[in-house]
Amino acid sequence: MEFAIESLETPALTKAQLAELLFEQIGLNKRESKDMIDAFFDLISASLVEGTDVKISGFGNFQIRTKAPRPGRNPRTGEAIPIQARRVVTFHASHKLKDQIQVESRPASSA
């Protein structure tokens, strides 16, 4: 039995694929599609860097959370190492997205 390397990877939707979908479904040219996707993600990134939450209706919320400094340890040596305070991005899916995911993952009922 052979396994393809690709089958071991988690499938991902890339920016290039999003741009291709805009090209195919909306009719923008490829350059405009790429520019629109880049502008969308640049806007989200810039908002998060400024500390502004990003809410996309029907999809979810991206929020900046500040984590306090805390003690940690090196797992190899067991040596105590301080972990500095940092900002992290969290994502919380909307109820609508959660419901869609649940519907898609349920097996079809056999009648």
Secondary structure, DSSP 8 states (H G I E B T S, - for coil): ----HHHHS-----HHHHHHHHHHHT---HHHHHHHHHHHHHHHHHHHHTT--EEETTTEEEEEEEE--EEEE-TTT--EEEE--EEEEEEEE-HHHHHHHHHHHS-----
